[in-house]
């Protein structure tokens, strides 16, 4: 960019009073005014350009500089990295080395961030060697950047730990970087171990140390370790730091300690939108109704929801299948201009499908300007749940034609859809295609879907042969799929085999025990029946009762198996009697010899 353009007098602005006073002060001061050189001024302007996202202008000004020192080069490298242009940052460093400019500690630490961003271990080790050659390896900035780079780019944490142990001095950033390295690769125990070592060595933690330590505990679902982090937060007087408090709240939610999470939430003296979002998302997974109540409290407290809030709320509506409330939230999304948000659109597709409104699911999907893998998968799952197997298959083919590569979840969705619609041959075609065309190895869940596909169609022998040919030992879900098929097609011998295989893997599954006892009763094997019933009593646990619910006039009514207490249950049983009558008139006969009375739940 030409300096003449910068000095254009097209628009004349008055000199601000504070600047005028500074100029007058410089005239009266005895100290001579020393103007900064053009290189320093240009470097400051380049930095400002990057802060405003004007990357092209920064590069043009840099190219016009006659005197480019190491500070100017480092500013360009750092600027590119701050804008997530890591490849440009690395290219700028290579260009700098070509011009023979020697890097300093800040240059090395900055370019190591670029190596981390592009996950180029070879580049990172090259820079490490260059840092040793230039004598900047002992710099705290360089060592911290090296730990971060190795933790991100290497297969294990060994290299990062080696650099960390050789450091002459460590600051809170050093410890936090190592904790983060373990946590981001899913090793929460390793992250917590470093955090505990930091405290034992008397190092002074910062808020980020506590936040990432809480996240490490959440990643492994350990509320015991999480409570230790919480105690350390209180000991070091960080209980008033809002980001740390939000991390502790998130830890309790992810570990399933919802009573502690709600208590901690209500004890917090300060809350922001992240606080509310954390609790709403945490409750959505296990207590969707409570999640919606917290959402209403948030709005009444003057907080405006964002995309993260509304995604959790939509998911809660989907879990409860309350269409009316979901539609109200949808209208709020449109009113706020958030309807083009991809995550929200995906959540709405799922919500409408689970609420029985597959037409609106398809409408939202069709109106999306861009669909990602989650969008296609959600729509396919919706079609499958509603029995629209052919539509799910057509959608899968359309997705492949669009250039989107299916993953394991997509294949599970299309296989389930084929299973519900009885499209056995199509399902088997996709099962073969996933390994042949996409190099996806089937896991236990995929095999369970195919067993269910064959079992629903009555091809029990083929399902059993598939289980026997599996390259690994089938788990209880695979045998459970076969057991369900045997029950549906009244094959007690194969059903007994499947039930015994399930119980060998999970002896305390009450539902399977009851099914096995029913098989023995139907076959008249009363001795075996008594043994299984005795085992059920020894377990000391009841089968979870079935529950269903419907929404009528903005109110949700739930129903539990065997429950006859309720203001409107009399009407429900009258309708059930009417349905039974219609079934009998239609010629349906219940096979009562296979459905034995269950004394555990009275059904």
N, C-alpha and C positions, 0 to 999 in steps of 0.2 A: 504494500500500500504506500502510495506517495505521501511524503510529509506535507506537500502542498495542500492535499485534500484535508489533512488534519488541521491546517491553519486557515481553512476557508473562512471568509468573513461574510458569508451569505446571511447568517443569523448572528446578530450581535446581542449578547446577554450582559447585563450589568455585573460588575465584579462584586461577589458577596462581601458583606461587611467584615467577616472574620478573616478573609484573604487580604482585604485592603489593610486591616489593622496589622496583619503579619508583615506586609510589605513595608508599612511605615515604621514598624519596630525594627526591621532589618536596616533601614536607613539611619536610625538614631543609635543603633548598637555599635560599640567599638569593634566587636569581632567582625572581621571581613566576611562577606557572603561568598561561600564557595559553591558554585553551581555544579550539579552532577553532570557527568559525562554523558554523551548521547547513547553509549552502549548500556549504561545503567538505566537510563530513562526508557529506552526501547524494551529492555528486559522487563521492567515494571509494567509497561503497556501490554506486552505479550502475556504476562501473568493475568492481567485484567481481562484480556480477550478470552483466555481459557476459562476463567471463572464465570464468564457470561455465555460460554458455549460457542464462542466465535472461533472455531478451530481453523478455518480456512484463512481468516484475517491474521491470526497469529503466525501461521506459516509464511504468509506473504511478507509480513513485516520482518520476520526472522531472516528470510532470504535476502532482504534489502540491506541488512546490517553489514557494515564493512568490518567491524571488529567484534568477533563473536568469541567471548571467553568461555571458560568452563561453566560459569554461572548461567550464561545464556543458553548453552546446550542443555544443562540440567533442567532449566525452567521449561524448555520444550519437551523433554522426556517426561518430566513430572506432569506437565499439562496434558499430554496425550493420555497418560495413565489415569489421571483424574477424570477424564471423559470416557474411560473404558476402551480407548483405542490402543490396546496393548501392543498390537503388531506394529503400529506406527511408532510407538515409543521405542521398541527394539530396533526398528530400522533407523531411527534417529541416532541411537547409540552407536550402531555400526558405522553410520556416516561420520559421526564425531571421531571415532577411532581412525577412520580413513584420513581425516584431516590432521591427525597427530596430536589432538588435544588430550591431555592426560586427565583421566577422571579423578574426582575426589570422593570422599566418603558418601556425600549426599547423592552423587551420580550413581555410585555402585548400589546403594540401598534403593534408589528409585528404579533402576533398570532390573533389579531382582524382582520387584513387584510386577514388572512387565513379563518376566519369565514365568512367574507364578500365574499371571493372567492367561497366558497362552499355554500353560502347563508344559513348558519345554524344559525338561530336566537337563538336557545336554547344554542348552544355552545358559542355564543357571550355574552349572558346574564350571563352564567357561568363564563366567563373570566372577565366580568364587576364586578361581585361579588368578584372574587379573587383579582382584582385590588384594590377594597375598603378594603379588608382584609389586603392586604400588604401595604396599605397607599400610593399608587401611582395614585389614582384617580385624584388628582389635577394637575398632570403632563400635560403640554400642548400637548405633543405627544400622550398621552393616550386619552385625551379628544377629540382631532381631529379624532383619529382612531375610537372612540366610535360614534361620529356623523356620520362618513362615514359608519360604520357597520349598525347602526340603519336605516339610510336613505336608504340603499340598501336592507336590509332583512325584514323590517317591512312593514305592509300593508299601513300605513300612515306615515307622517313625524312628528307625535306628539312626539314620543320618541326622535328622533334626535333633535327636537327643545327644548325639555326639558333639554337634556344634554347641548346644546348650551347655553341656558339661564343661567344655573347654573355654567358656566365656569368663573373662577376668572379672567382669562386673555384670550384675543383673538388675534390672529395674522391674516395676510391675508389668510393663509391656512385655518383657521377656517371658515371665511366667504365664501371663494371659495368652500369649501366642502359642506356647506349648500346650496349654490346656485346650485351646481352640483346635489345635491340630488333631489331638486325640478325639475330641468330641465330634468334629466334622466328618471323621472317617467312621463314626459309629461306635467308637470305643469309649463309652461313658465311664467305665471303671478306670481306664487309663487316665482320663481327664481328671476324675476325682482324686486319683492317687497323686497326681502332680499338684493339685490344689492343696491337698493335705500336707504334702512335702513343703510347699511354700509357707504354710502357716507354721509348721514345725521349725523351719529355719529362721523364723522371725522376719520374713520379708513382708513389706507393707503392701497389702492388696489394694487394688482400686475397685471402683464400682463394676468395671467390665469383668474383673476376675470373678466376682460373685455371680454376675449374670450368666457367664459361660459355665461356671461350676453348677449352677442350678439347672441349666440346660443339659449338662452332662448327666445329672441324676434323672432328669425327665426322659432322656433318650433310652435309658435302661429300665425305666419304670420303678426306680427304687426310692420310695418315700422315706425309708430309714436314713439313707445317705442324704436325701434332700432336707430332712429335718436338721441334720448336722450342719448343712450349709446355712439353713435358716438361723440356727443358733449362732454361727460365726458372724452372720450379718448383724445380729443384735449386739454381739460382743464388740464388734468394730464400729458400732454406731452408724450403720448405713441403713437403718430401718426407715429413715425419712427420705431416702433417695428413691424417687419414683421408678426409674428404669429397673433398679434392683428389686423393688417391691413387686413390680409386674412380672419379673422373672420367677420370683418365688411363687406367686399366684399361679403362673403357668405350670410350674413344676407340680404343684398340688393337683391341678386339673388333669395333667397328663398321667400322673400316677394313680388316678382314680380316687383320690382323697377329697371327695367333693364336700363333705361336711367341714373339713379343715379349710378348704378353698373358700367356701362361703363365709365362714367365720373370719378368715383373714381379710377377705374383701370388705366386710362391714366394719372391720377395725381400722382400715386404711383411712388416714386423715385427708389424703389427697388422692384424687382419681382423675385419669385422663381417658381419652377414647380407647387407648390400648388396653387399659384396665378393664373397661366394660367389655370390649371385644374378647379378651382372654377368658373371662368367666362365661360369656354367652357361648363361645365355641366349646369350652370345656363341658358345660352342661348339655349342649346339643347332642353329644355323643351318648349320654346315659339318661338324662332327664329333660327331654325336649320341651315339656310343658313349663318347667321351671326356667328354661332358657328363654322362652317367649316372655315370661313374666319379668325377667331381668331386663329384656329389651324394652318393654313398656316403661319400666322404671327409669331406664337410661333416657328415653325420649322425654319423659316428664321432668327429668332433671336438667333439661336444656341442652343435652348433647345431640348432635346431628350424626346419624349413622353414615359410615362410608361403605365401600364395596365389601370389605372384610366382614363388617357387621351383618350386612344384608345377606351375604352368602351363607353365614351360619344360621340366620333366621329362616331363610328359604329351606335349608336342610332340615331344620326342626319341623317346619310345616310338612315336609315330605315324610319325615319319620312318623308324624301323627296322622298323616293323610287328611289334614284339615284344609280343604280346597278354598273355602271362603276367605280365611285369614291369609292364605298364600296369595290369593288374587289381590287382596288389599296391599300386601307388601309389594307385589308386582307393579301395581299402579303407582306406589310411592317411588319405585325405581325409575319408572318412566317420567314421573313428575320432576325428579331430580336430574334427569338427563343421563342416567347411568345405564340405560338399556342396551348400549352398545358394548358394555364391559363383557369380555369373553367369559370370565369365571362366573359372573352372575347369570349370563345366558345359559351356561351349562347347568348351573344349579336349578334354574327354572325348568329346563327340559326334564330333569330328573324329578322335580317336585310335581309337575303336572302329570307325568306318567304314573307316579306312585299314588296320586290322588284319583286316578281313573280317567283322566282327561288327556288321552293320547293325541287327540286332534290338535290341542293347543301346544303340546310338546313338538309336534311336527311343524306347526306354524312358526314357532320361535326358531327352530332349527333352520327352516327354509329362509327366514328373514335375516339370518346371521351373515354379516359381510365376510367373515372368516371363521372357519370351523377348524378346531384342532382335534387331536386324537381323542380327548375327553368328550368332545361334542359328539363325534361319531359313535363312541362307545355308549354314552348315555342314551342316545336315541335307539341304538340296537338293543340295549337292555330293556328299554321301555317297550319296544315292539315285542320282544320275547316274553315279557311278563304278561302282555295282553293277548298272547297266542298268535300274533301276526308274524309267523315264521318266514313266510315268503317275502314280506316287506323287509324283514331284518336281513335276509340273504341278498335281496336287491340292493339294500343300503351298503352292505359289505362290499359288493362288487363296485358300487358307485364310489366308495371310499378309495378302493385300490386304483380305480381309473383316474381319480383326482391326484394321485401321486402320494397319498398318505400311506405309510407303511404300517401294517397292523402289528400289534404286540400281543403278548400272551393274554392280557385282559380282554382284548377285542375278540380273540378266538374263543375265550370262555363265553363271551356274550353271544356270539353267533351260534356256538354249539348248544347253549342253553335254549336259545330261541328255536333251533331245529328240534330239540328234544320236546319242548312244549307243543310244537305244531305237528309232531310226528314225521318230520322230514329227515328220515334216517339216512338215506343215501347221500343227501346234500351234506349232512353233518359229518359223515365219514369222509366225504371228499375234502372238507376243510381240515379234518384231523390229519389226513395224509399231506395236505398242502403246507401245513405249518412247518413241518420238518423238511419237506422237499424244496419248497419255494422260498421259505423265510428263515430256515436254519434255526427254528425255535424248538427246543427240546421240551416235550410234554412233561409236566410235573404231576404231583398227586391230584391237584384240582382239575387239571385237564382230563386226566384218566377218569376221575369221578364223573365229569360231564359226559364223557363218551359211554361209560357204563350206564349212566342214567338214560342216555339217548337210546341205547339198545334195550335196556330194561323196560322202559315205558312202551316200547313197540312190541314187547313180548318175546324178544330175541334173547332170552335169559342165558341159553347155552353159549352164544357168542360173547355175551358180556362176561361170563365166567372164564372163557378162554382168553379174553383180553386181559383179565386180571392176572391169570396164570402166566401170561407172556410179558408182564411188566418187567422192566430192567431193574426195578428196586422193589422192596417189600411194600405192598399196599397198606395204607393207613386205614383208620376206622371210617373215614368219610367215603372211601372207595367201596369198602364192604357194606357200609350203610346204604349206599345207592343201590347195591345189589339186593340188600335186605328189603328195601322199600319196593323194589320191583317184584320180588317174590311174594310179598304180602298182597300187592295189587293183583297179581295173576294167580294167586292161590297155589303156590308151589312150596308146601311146607318142608320138604326134605332139603331143598336148596336154601330155603329160608333159615332152617335150623343151622346149616353149615355157615351161612353168612353171619348169623347172630353170634355163634360161638367164636368166629374169627374177630368180630368186633369186641366181644367181651374179653378175649385174650389180650387185646391191646388196651382196652379201657374197661376194667372189671366193674367199675362203679357207675356205669351209664344206666340209670334207672329205666329210661324209655326203652332201651334195647332189651333189658331184662324182662320187662312187661310183655314186649312183643314175643320173646322166646317162650315165656310161660303160656301165652295165648296159643302159640303153635303147638306146644305139648298138650294143652287142654283140647284143642281141636282134633289132635291125633289120638286122644285118650291115654296119653302117657302120664298118668296122674302122679306117679312116683317122681318123675323128672319135674313135673309141674310144682310139686311141693318143695323140692330142693331149691328151685329158682325163687319161689315165693319166700322161702326162709332166707335166702341170700339178700333179697330186696329189703326185708325187715332188718337184716344185719347192717345194711348200708346206712340206714337211719336217715335217708333223704327221700323226699317225694319227687315224683316227676313234676316238672314245672307245668302248671295248668295253662291250657290254651286261653288266649285272650284276643278279642277282636273289638273294634270300635267303629262307630259311624258318626258323621256330623249331620245334625238335623237342626235347621234354623239357628245357625251360629253356635250350637252347643254340641260338645263331643260326649257321646255315651259309650261306655266300655262294658263288655260282657265277658264273664269268666265261666269256664266249663263247670256245670253243676250248681252255679249260684242262682238261687231263686228269690233272692232278696232285692227289692228295688221297686220304685214307684211305677215303672212301666214294664217290668218283666212279665206281668200277666198278659199284656198285649203281645209281647214277643213270643211267648209260648203258644198263644192262640194262633199266631201266624205260622209258627213251626208246625202245629198240628194240621193246619190247612195245607202246608207244603207237603207233609207226609201223605195226606189224602190224595193230592194231585200226583205224587210219585206212584202210589198204588194204582190209581186209575190209568197211569201211563204204562203199567205193566212191570214196574221195577220191583224186584224182590231182594230184600236184604239178606245176605248170607250170614245169618246169626251164629252159625257153627264156627265161624272164624273170628267173630268179634265177641270176645269173652269179656264179661263184666270185670272192671278193674277196681278192686276194693281200696286201692291206695288213694284215688281221688273221687271215687263214687260214680264213675262213668262206665 
